[in-house]
């Protein structure tokens, strides 16, 4: 999953690649992580997006593409749902934290 953030793999294909049925994979994810494979995948993508926002100067559209989103607007909606702020707000807040107090 981590290796394919930019081009997300279908969960059914992931299950096949590890010789499990989709239902078996879902049960294992719920038992061990408390979430579905798709929710885990979204969290991986969002965590990577936040890292890129904070530690790089990449444009938000580029970050969206790197993290496997078809558009910056879809990425923005998903990011806001996950972190309760826009990607731009995260970047702005991090820059404020980096400025040393006088």
VOPAGU-2260 file (C-alpha; in pm, 1 decimal, decimal comma):
REM VOPAGU-2260
SITE   aa  ch    i         X         Y         Z
SITE  UNK   A    0       0,0       0,0       0,0
SITE  UNK   A    1     277,7     242,8      91,8
SITE  UNK   A    2     458,1     171,0    -233,4
SITE  UNK   A    3     153,3     261,3    -441,1
SITE  UNK   A    4      23,4     581,7    -283,1
SITE  UNK   A    5      40,2     768,7    -612,8
SITE  UNK   A    6    -146,5     499,2    -801,4
SITE  UNK   A    7    -368,6     329,4    -545,0
SITE  UNK   A    8    -430,9     -40,5    -587,9
SITE  UNK   A    9    -783,7    -177,5    -568,0
SITE  UNK   A   10    -838,0    -356,6    -237,3
SITE  UNK   A   11    -957,1    -667,2    -423,9
SITE  UNK   A   12    -627,5    -670,0    -619,4
SITE  UNK   A   13    -435,7    -629,4    -295,8
SITE  UNK   A   14    -621,9    -927,8    -147,2
SITE  UNK   A   15    -540,0   -1137,0    -453,5
SITE  UNK   A   16    -173,8   -1040,6    -436,2
SITE  UNK   A   17    -149,5   -1184,2     -83,0
SITE  UNK   A   18    -360,5   -1491,0    -168,2
SITE  UNK   A   19    -659,7   -1392,7      44,1
SITE  UNK   A   20   -1020,9   -1333,0     -37,2
SITE  UNK   A   21   -1143,0    -977,4      -4,4
SITE  UNK   A   22   -1349,5   -1077,0     299,0
SITE  UNK   A   23   -1049,7   -1245,1     467,3
SITE  UNK   A   24    -838,5    -934,8     414,7
SITE  UNK   A   25   -1112,4    -712,2     553,5
SITE  UNK   A   26   -1147,7    -934,0     862,1
SITE  UNK   A   27    -771,9    -926,3     922,9
SITE  UNK   A   28    -761,3    -547,6     895,1
SITE  UNK   A   29   -1053,7    -506,3    1134,6
SITE  UNK   A   30    -909,0    -756,5    1382,9
SITE  UNK   A   31    -558,1    -609,9    1383,6
SITE  UNK   A   32    -606,9    -241,9    1302,0
SITE  UNK   A   33    -969,3    -177,3    1385,4
SITE  UNK   A   34   -1046,5     -40,1    1038,5
SITE  UNK   A   35   -1109,5    -149,5     683,8
SITE  UNK   A   36    -830,7    -175,8     427,6
SITE  UNK   A   37    -973,7     121,9     237,8
SITE  UNK   A   38    -979,5     341,5     550,1
SITE  UNK   A   39    -623,2     237,1     629,7
SITE  UNK   A   40    -520,1     322,6     273,9
SITE  UNK   A   41    -680,8     667,7     298,6
SITE  UNK   A   42    -500,4     730,7     627,5
SITE  UNK   A   43    -167,4     638,2     468,0
SITE  UNK   A   44    -233,1     876,2     180,3
SITE  UNK   A   45    -342,8    1159,3     411,1
SITE  UNK   A   46     -43,6    1112,6     642,8
SITE  UNK   A   47     190,6    1133,2     343,9
SITE  UNK   A   48       7,7    1439,8     215,6
SITE  UNK   A   49      47,4    1616,3     549,2
SITE  UNK   A   50     418,5    1533,3     556,8
SITE  UNK   A   51     459,3    1677,9     207,3
SITE  UNK   A   52     265,7    1992,6     301,4
SITE  UNK   A   53     478,4    2051,7     608,8
SITE  UNK   A   54     823,5    1952,6     482,8
SITE  UNK   A   55     822,5    2049,2     114,1
SITE  UNK   A   56     735,1    2345,2    -103,1
SITE  UNK   A   57     541,6    2131,9    -352,4
SITE  UNK   A   58     220,1    2281,7    -484,6
SITE  UNK   A   59     -99,0    2139,2    -338,3
SITE  UNK   A   60    -194,5    2000,3    -680,3
SITE  UNK   A   61     137,5    1815,0    -699,6
SITE  UNK   A   62      84,4    1671,6    -352,4
SITE  UNK   A   63    -263,2    1560,2    -453,8
SITE  UNK   A   64    -118,7    1377,3    -753,2
SITE  UNK   A   65     164,0    1218,4    -552,0
SITE  UNK   A   66     -92,5    1088,7    -303,2
SITE  UNK   A   67    -315,5     940,3    -572,6
SITE  UNK   A   68    -593,2    1197,8    -603,9
SITE  UNK   A   69    -734,9    1280,7    -945,2
SITE  UNK   A   70    -788,2    1646,6    -861,5
SITE  UNK   A   71    -677,1    1904,7    -609,0
SITE  UNK   A   72   -1040,7    1969,7    -515,3
SITE  UNK   A   73   -1107,9    1603,5    -430,6
SITE  UNK   A   74    -783,1    1595,1    -235,4
SITE  UNK   A   75    -879,3    1913,0     -50,5
SITE  UNK   A   76   -1218,3    1772,7      50,7
SITE  UNK   A   77   -1062,3    1447,7     172,2
SITE  UNK   A   78    -789,2    1634,3     358,0
SITE  UNK   A   79   -1039,5    1866,2     527,5
SITE  UNK   A   80   -1251,3    1566,7     633,3
SITE  UNK   A   81    -947,0    1394,2     785,4
SITE  UNK   A   82    -770,0    1688,3     952,0
SITE  UNK   A   83   -1054,3    1942,1     992,0
SITE  UNK   A   84    -859,5    2209,7     805,3
SITE  UNK   A   85    -757,6    2276,8     447,7
SITE  UNK   A   86    -416,4    2178,7     311,8
SITE  UNK   A   87    -332,4    2549,8     279,7
SITE  UNK   A   88    -424,8    2609,5     645,0
SITE  UNK   A   89    -194,4    2325,6     754,3
SITE  UNK   A   90      92,2    2469,1     555,0
SITE  UNK   A   91      29,9    2821,2     685,4
SITE  UNK   A   92      12,0    2701,9    1047,9
SITE  UNK   A   93     336,5    2508,6    1013,9
SITE  UNK   A   94     515,0    2810,8     870,3
SITE  UNK   A   95     398,7    3019,5    1166,6
SITE  UNK   A   96     543,8    2760,8    1406,7
SITE  UNK   A   97     878,2    2773,6    1227,0
SITE  UNK   A   98     920,5    3148,8    1270,5
SITE  UNK   A   99    1131,6    3203,3    1583,8
SITE  UNK   A  100     992,7    3444,0    1841,9
SITE  UNK   A  101    1178,5    3774,8    1864,5
